[in-house]
Amino acid sequence: MTGTLFEILMVIALGTFGGACFGLLIGYVARLQNPEWFLMSRREKYLNCTLVLVCSALCIAELAWYVLG
């Protein structure tokens, strides 16, 4: 697994962006989001943050496998 610094940074940046988009989209479809952050319960906030982090990690792993593999 070799890659230039630019490729590694692009994988991290695009994976984070894509994962955040997927996580927020899943939260929106599952109706876990409110228009304002302070209107959400602690559980909804936790689930949204978890969705974003998990989706970001999955996107980074998939992009790293595709680009650097």
N, CA, C and O of each residue as an XYZ file, in Angstrom:
276
protein
N       0.852     -1.169      0.000
C       0.000      0.000      0.000
C       0.894      1.228      0.000
O       1.353      1.678      1.050
N       1.134      1.756     -1.172
C       1.961      2.943     -1.284
C       1.155      4.050     -1.919
O       0.279      3.807     -2.749
N       1.452      5.231     -1.533
C       0.786      6.392     -2.100
C       1.505      7.647     -1.674
O       2.192      7.677     -0.653
N       1.338      8.671     -2.463
C       1.952      9.948     -2.123
C       1.160     10.600     -0.997
O       0.042     10.191     -0.683
N       1.746     11.596     -0.412
C       1.073     12.327      0.661
C      -0.222     12.940      0.150
O      -1.227     12.955      0.862
N      -0.204     13.444     -1.074
C      -1.405     14.041     -1.654
C      -2.531     13.015     -1.772
O      -3.679     13.322     -1.451
N      -2.219     11.810     -2.225
C      -3.240     10.773     -2.360
C      -3.834     10.396     -1.003
O      -5.045     10.216     -0.875
N      -2.980     10.280     -0.006
C      -3.450      9.917      1.336
C      -4.348     11.010      1.907
O      -5.392     10.716      2.489
N      -3.946     12.269      1.742
C      -4.761     13.381      2.241
C      -6.081     13.490      1.495
O      -7.103     13.828      2.091
N      -6.069     13.208      0.194
C      -7.306     13.248     -0.584
C      -8.259     12.132     -0.148
O      -9.469     12.346     -0.078
N      -7.729     10.961      0.141
C      -8.565      9.859      0.620
C      -9.212     10.244      1.941
O     -10.405     10.011      2.136
N      -8.449     10.825      2.840
C      -8.997     11.226      4.142
C     -10.039     12.331      3.979
O     -11.108     12.270      4.585
N      -9.732     13.334      3.166
C     -10.658     14.457      2.994
C     -11.953     14.020      2.315
O     -13.042     14.343      2.790
N     -11.841     13.291      1.212
C     -13.043     12.863      0.498
C     -13.836     11.830      1.289
O     -15.066     11.831      1.246
N     -13.150     10.954      2.007
C     -13.843      9.981      2.841
C     -14.603     10.633      3.974
O     -15.721     10.228      4.293
N     -14.006     11.636      4.581
C     -14.680     12.356      5.662
C     -15.894     13.107      5.134
O     -16.961     13.081      5.746
N     -15.731     13.771      4.005
C     -16.844     14.522      3.421
C     -17.972     13.581      2.994
O     -19.139     13.824      3.304
N     -17.624     12.518      2.289
C     -18.633     11.563      1.841
C     -19.326     10.870      2.997
O     -20.541     10.675      2.971
N     -18.564     10.498      4.007
C     -19.142      9.850      5.180
C     -20.076     10.759      5.945
O     -21.119     10.323      6.433
N     -19.702     12.029      6.051
C     -20.582     12.986      6.720
C     -21.886     13.139      5.938
O     -22.964     13.188      6.529
N     -21.789     13.213      4.627
C     -22.998     13.321      3.791
C     -23.881     12.091      3.946
O     -25.092     12.218      4.127
N     -23.286     10.898      3.876
C     -24.062      9.673      4.019
C     -24.682      9.565      5.412
O     -25.848      9.195      5.550
N     -23.900      9.890      6.443
C     -24.408      9.808      7.812
C     -25.557     10.763      8.059
O     -26.550     10.390      8.683
N     -25.436     11.993      7.579
C     -26.514     12.961      7.755
C     -27.740     12.588      6.934
O     -28.873     12.793      7.369
N     -27.509     12.041      5.745
C     -28.629     11.609      4.913
C     -29.383     10.452      5.567
O     -30.614     10.437      5.577
N     -28.654      9.495      6.108
C     -29.303      8.375      6.802
C     -30.074      8.879      8.019
O     -31.195      8.435      8.266
N     -29.491      9.794      8.776
C     -30.188     10.369      9.923
C     -31.436     11.131      9.523
O     -32.444     11.091     10.227
N     -31.375     11.821      8.403
C     -32.540     12.564      7.916
C     -33.651     11.615      7.479
O     -34.818     11.827      7.809
N     -33.289     10.568      6.737
C     -34.280      9.602      6.271
C     -34.907      8.851      7.447
O     -36.097      8.539      7.424
N     -34.110      8.564      8.464
C     -34.612      7.856      9.645
C     -35.321      8.791     10.615
O     -35.783      8.357     11.670
N     -35.410     10.062     10.268
C     -36.073     11.095     11.087
C     -35.452     11.214     12.473
O     -36.157     11.295     13.479
N     -34.121     11.222     12.510
C     -33.403     11.390     13.765
C     -32.922     12.823     13.958
O     -32.205     13.109     14.917
N     -33.307     13.722     13.063
C     -32.790     15.075     13.110
C     -33.916     16.084     13.294
O     -35.045     15.879     12.848
N     -33.575     17.167     13.959
C     -34.456     18.314     14.123
C     -33.806     19.512     13.450
O     -32.607     19.490     13.172
N     -34.584     20.561     13.184
C     -33.993     21.735     12.533
C     -32.880     22.393     13.355
O     -31.961     22.984     12.788
N     -32.954     22.295     14.652
C     -31.952     22.914     15.525
C     -31.308     21.848     16.410
O     -31.972     20.918     16.868
N     -30.008     21.998     16.641
C     -29.250     21.032     17.438
C     -29.775     20.963     18.865
O     -29.862     19.875     19.434
N     -30.129     22.108     19.457
C     -30.548     22.121     20.858
C     -31.941     21.524     21.051
O     -32.322     21.240     22.187
N     -32.707     21.326     19.991
C     -34.025     20.692     20.104
C     -33.931     19.170     20.134
O     -34.912     18.490     20.432
N     -32.761     18.642     19.828
C     -32.591     17.193     19.766
C     -32.283     16.632     21.155
O     -31.635     17.283     21.975
N     -32.757     15.425     21.395
C     -32.454     14.767     22.665
C     -31.004     14.266     22.644
O     -30.352     14.240     21.600
N     -30.530     13.880     23.806
C     -29.162     13.375     23.910
C     -28.989     12.121     23.054
O     -27.945     11.945     22.425
N     -29.989     11.257     23.022
C     -29.933     10.035     22.218
C     -29.851     10.359     20.722
O     -29.068      9.739     20.003
N     -30.642     11.312     20.251
C     -30.616     11.696     18.832
C     -29.266     12.291     18.452
O     -28.743     12.007     17.374
N     -28.704     13.108     19.325
C     -27.378     13.672     19.059
C     -26.324     12.576     18.986
O     -25.471     12.579     18.099
N     -26.392     11.639     19.926
C     -25.446     10.530     19.959
C     -25.550      9.692     18.687
O     -24.534      9.346     18.084
N     -26.773      9.368     18.282
C     -26.965      8.561     17.085
C     -26.484      9.280     15.829
O     -25.876      8.657     14.958
N     -26.745     10.573     15.723
C     -26.280     11.330     14.557
C     -24.755     11.379     14.492
O     -24.170     11.178     13.428
N     -24.123     11.643     15.612
C     -22.653     11.678     15.631
C     -22.069     10.307     15.321
O     -21.074     10.202     14.604
N     -22.680      9.266     15.853
C     -22.209      7.913     15.578
C     -22.364      7.566     14.101
O     -21.462      6.980     13.503
N     -23.492      7.921     13.515
C     -23.699      7.676     12.086
C     -22.641      8.368     11.237
O     -22.098      7.771     10.308
N     -22.351      9.612     11.550
C     -21.363     10.367     10.777
C     -19.976      9.743     10.932
O     -19.257      9.587      9.945
N     -19.598      9.387     12.150
C     -18.270      8.802     12.376
C     -18.121      7.437     11.711
O     -17.093      7.161     11.092
N     -19.135      6.582     11.832
C     -19.062      5.251     11.235
C     -19.054      5.337      9.715
O     -18.269      4.655      9.055
N     -19.922      6.169      9.162
C     -19.960      6.315      7.700
C     -18.656      6.925      7.182
O     -18.186      6.538      6.112
N     -18.071      7.854      7.906
C     -16.793      8.432      7.492
C     -15.689      7.388      7.506
O     -14.884      7.316      6.578
N     -15.651      6.579      8.561
C     -14.633      5.529      8.636
C     -14.793      4.525      7.500
O     -13.803      4.091      6.912
N     -16.018      4.157      7.192
C     -16.261      3.218      6.097
C     -15.875      3.818      4.746
O     -15.292      3.130      3.908
N     -16.190      5.078      4.534
C     -15.835      5.728      3.260
C     -14.319      5.866      3.122
O     -13.779      5.660      2.035
N     -13.639      6.208      4.195
C     -12.181      6.324      4.142
C     -11.563      4.961      3.847
O     -10.638      4.860      3.041
N     -12.064      3.919      4.492
C     -11.524      2.572      4.258
C     -11.764      2.125      2.816
O     -10.876      1.552      2.186
N     -12.942      2.382      2.305
C     -13.262      1.993      0.932
C     -12.426      2.767     -0.075
O     -11.911      2.185     -1.030
N     -12.285      4.067      0.126
C     -11.455      4.864     -0.781
C      -9.988      4.467     -0.698
O      -9.300      4.422     -1.718
N      -9.502      4.180      0.505
C      -8.105      3.767      0.653
C      -7.863      2.442     -0.061
O      -6.830      2.262     -0.705
N      -8.812      1.517      0.052
C      -8.683      0.238     -0.655
C      -8.666      0.445     -2.162
O      -7.885     -0.187     -2.873
N      -9.528      1.328     -2.644
C      -9.628      1.557     -4.091
C      -8.437      2.336     -4.650
O      -7.864      1.960     -5.672
N      -8.073      3.417     -3.972
C      -7.020      4.314     -4.497
C      -5.619      3.791     -4.194
O      -4.753      3.776     -5.069
N      -5.402      3.368     -2.966
C      -4.050      3.007     -2.551
C      -3.764      1.513     -2.679
O      -2.613      1.087     -2.583
N      -4.804      0.729     -2.894
C      -4.638     -0.710     -2.940
C      -4.024     -1.157     -4.182
O      -3.816     -2.355     -4.372
